[in-house]
Amino acid sequence: MDKAQFEAMLKEKGIILSPEQLRQFDLYFQLLVEWNEKMNLTSITDEKDVYLKHFYDSISAAFYFDFTKPLTICDVGAGAGFPSLPIKICFPNLKVSIVDSLQKRINFLTHLTEQLGLTNVSLYHDRAETFGKNKLHRESYDVVTARAVARLSVLSELCIPLVKQNGNFIAMKASSAQDELENGKKAIQVLGGKVKDIKSFELPIEQSERSIIIIEKQKSTPNKYPRKPGTPNKLPLE
């Protein structure tokens, strides 16, 4: 996906990028590749692939969820800033928090957000399990996002505790979404969520399958969750 296709395909979806937003994406790509030489941020470094598999893929959540409102968003395990920062570039009104367990990635994101001139972005070096217990953040976000971090039963325990009641957890998945949903049903229910919507589509050009699972937080998460670091992964709620 070249830059012209990226701009045109987003326009088709009603997302019209200004010259400044296009400049931000260009700089994002350049900084990603530059920093990737000294630390492992992504295996995808070809410009067309980054625009398709990172930028466009991240923004695809906005095809099925309204980000035009002034929402607070927490992105769990964002790595190099996906999906929250491409969404933030498109919708500057968003207030974004990113939590990641690796300080090196936080250093990259700090530099990136400064260079892109992004405001209302907060970065936290923490494990999702301990972050979800923090009273300042627990049940305080309108939307929590995660993209391909872990299977849904595990992700739910890391993310749903951070969502405020009536807020939403958006899990971005590849082709295994249906199986993961089956195995994640118990976790979603125990943690206070309910599956509101599942949208499946093909990523353009390469036609790989994608699914966006939107889970609404209907009741408060029991205090025992998330469990201590490592436990959700070792003993998922299935």
TAPESUL-V848267 format. One record per residue. PHI is phi in whole degrees, -180 to 180 (none if undefined). PSI is psi in radians with two decimals (none if undefined). OMEGA is omega in degrees with one decimal (999 if undefined). Layout:
BEGIN
PHI,PSI,OMEGA + PHI,PSI,OMEGA
END
This chain:
BEGIN
none,1.94,178.1 + -82,3.06,-173.5 + -63,-0.64,179.9 + -66,-0.71,177.0 + -65,-0.74,178.8 + -56,-0.89,-179.3 + -63,-0.79,-176.7 + -67,-0.73,-178.0 + -69,-0.58,175.2 + -70,-0.67,178.4 + -60,-0.69,177.2 + -59,-0.52,-179.5 + -91,0.10,178.2 + 87,0.18,178.8 + -106,1.84,-175.7 + -103,2.09,-175.7 + -95,2.38,177.1 + -80,2.89,175.2 + -56,-0.62,179.1 + -67,-0.74,178.3 + -65,-0.68,176.9 + -65,-0.66,176.6 + -64,-0.70,178.7 + -62,-0.73,177.9 + -64,-0.70,179.3 + -62,-0.79,179.5 + -67,-0.66,176.8 + -56,-0.85,179.3 + -59,-0.82,-177.6 + -61,-0.77,-179.1 + -69,-0.64,178.1 + -60,-0.83,-178.8 + -67,-0.73,-179.3 + -62,-0.85,-178.9 + -72,-0.48,-178.8 + -66,-0.36,178.2 + -71,-0.44,-179.0 + -108,-0.23,176.3 + -151,2.70,-175.1 + -83,1.72,177.3 + -101,-0.67,-177.4 + -158,2.64,173.9 + -90,-0.13,-178.4 + -100,1.96,-177.3 + -128,-0.19,175.9 + -68,2.36,-173.4 + -56,-0.83,-178.5 + -63,-0.64,178.6 + -69,-0.69,178.2 + -63,-0.76,179.9 + -64,-0.63,179.8 + -82,-0.98,-168.0 + -85,-0.28,175.9 + -112,-0.99,-174.5 + -72,-1.02,-177.9 + -63,-0.75,-179.3 + -60,-0.73,178.1 + -64,-0.79,-176.2 + -69,-0.33,-177.4 + -58,-0.40,175.8 + -59,-0.56,-177.9 + -75,-0.16,175.4 + -75,-0.36,-173.7 + -123,-0.01,-179.4 + -143,2.45,-175.2 + -85,1.87,178.4 + -100,0.21,-177.2 + -77,-0.27,179.7 + -81,2.83,178.5 + -78,1.37,-175.1 + -93,2.70,168.4 + -99,2.26,-175.7 + -125,2.40,171.9 + -118,2.24,-179.8 + -109,2.04,-175.1 + -95,2.17,178.9 + 64,0.83,-172.0 + -72,-0.25,179.8 + 62,-1.96,-179.3 + -90,0.32,174.6 + 104,0.27,-177.1 + -105,2.33,7.2 + -94,-0.10,-165.0 + -66,-0.67,-174.4 + -74,-0.71,171.5 + -59,-0.65,177.0 + -65,-0.74,179.9 + -62,-0.69,177.9 + -61,-0.73,180.0 + -71,-0.56,-176.3 + -128,1.41,-173.3 + -62,-0.26,-179.4 + -70,-0.25,-175.5 + -74,2.55,173.8 + -107,1.97,-169.7 + -111,2.33,169.7 + -118,2.40,178.1 + -122,2.28,175.5 + -117,2.25,179.1 + -145,2.53,-173.6 + -84,-0.12,-176.2 + -111,2.09,-177.3 + -60,-0.64,-179.3 + -60,-0.68,178.9 + -69,-0.66,177.0 + -62,-0.68,177.6 + -60,-0.77,177.6 + -61,-0.82,-177.3 + -65,-0.60,176.7 + -62,-0.85,179.4 + -63,-0.77,-178.2 + -60,-0.88,-176.5 + -65,-0.61,176.7 + -65,-0.83,-178.0 + -66,-0.60,-179.9 + -81,-0.18,-179.8 + 71,0.55,-179.4 + -84,2.27,177.0 + -106,2.89,-179.2 + 58,0.75,172.2 + -122,2.13,178.3 + -114,2.40,-176.5 + -118,2.33,-176.7 + -128,2.18,175.2 + -91,1.81,-175.4 + -166,2.80,169.4 + -80,2.50,-178.7 + -60,-0.58,-178.2 + -65,-0.73,-179.9 + -79,-0.58,178.2 + -62,-0.68,-179.1 + -70,-0.27,176.9 + -92,-0.28,-176.3 + -70,2.12,-174.3 + -63,-0.41,179.2 + -71,-0.39,-175.1 + -117,-0.47,-176.6 + -59,2.30,177.9 + 51,0.75,-177.1 + -124,-0.02,-176.0 + -108,2.48,175.8 + -67,-0.69,-176.4 + -139,2.39,170.3 + -120,2.31,-179.1 + -118,2.67,172.1 + -155,2.41,-176.7 + -124,1.87,173.2 + 54,0.59,-178.0 + -80,-0.79,-177.7 + -159,3.03,179.4 + -69,2.77,-167.9 + -60,-0.63,179.7 + -63,-0.60,178.5 + -79,-0.84,-179.1 + -56,-0.72,-178.0 + -58,-0.71,-179.7 + -69,-0.51,179.5 + -80,-0.52,-170.1 + -106,-0.77,-174.3 + -60,-0.63,177.9 + -59,-0.40,-178.7 + -85,-0.27,-176.5 + -82,2.34,175.5 + -75,2.79,178.8 + -60,2.41,-174.9 + 73,0.05,173.1 + -85,-3.04,-173.7 + -135,2.49,170.9 + -106,2.17,180.0 + -112,1.95,178.9 + -102,2.18,-179.4 + -103,2.10,-169.9 + -130,2.82,173.6 + -90,-2.56,-168.6 + -74,-0.26,-174.7 + -86,0.25,-170.9 + -58,-0.72,-175.3 + -65,-0.76,177.5 + -64,-0.75,-179.7 + -63,-0.64,178.9 + -64,-0.72,179.3 + -60,-0.82,-178.6 + -76,-0.33,-176.6 + -97,-0.04,-176.5 + -54,-0.82,-176.9 + -62,-0.84,-178.3 + -59,-0.80,-178.3 + -59,-0.78,-177.6 + -69,-0.81,-179.4 + -60,-0.64,-175.4 + -86,-0.02,174.1 + 100,0.20,-176.7 + -105,2.91,174.0 + -145,2.33,-179.8 + -66,2.11,-177.7 + -97,-0.65,-174.9 + -159,2.56,172.7 + -131,2.14,179.1 + -118,2.19,177.4 + -116,2.47,-179.1 + -157,2.98,176.9 + -106,2.34,173.8 + -65,2.25,-177.3 + -60,2.85,177.8 + 72,-1.13,-178.4 + -87,-0.20,176.3 + 55,0.69,174.2 + -89,2.62,-173.7 + -78,2.44,177.4 + -134,2.60,174.6 + -136,2.46,175.8 + -119,2.07,-177.2 + -107,2.11,-179.9 + -108,2.07,-177.3 + -114,2.15,179.2 + -90,2.40,178.0 + -86,1.95,-175.8 + -99,-0.49,177.1 + -145,2.85,-175.5 + -62,2.51,178.5 + -77,2.31,176.3 + -54,2.50,-174.3 + -58,-0.46,-176.4 + -71,-0.21,-179.3 + -110,2.54,-3.5 + -73,2.64,177.1 + -74,3.11,-172.7 + -64,2.75,-175.8 + -50,2.30,178.3 + 95,-0.50,-176.1 + -65,-0.79,-179.6 + -56,-0.64,-179.5 + -73,-0.72,-177.7 + -75,-0.70,-176.8 + -128,1.23,-177.5 + -64,2.65,177.9 + -76,1.49,-178.9 + -128,none,999
END
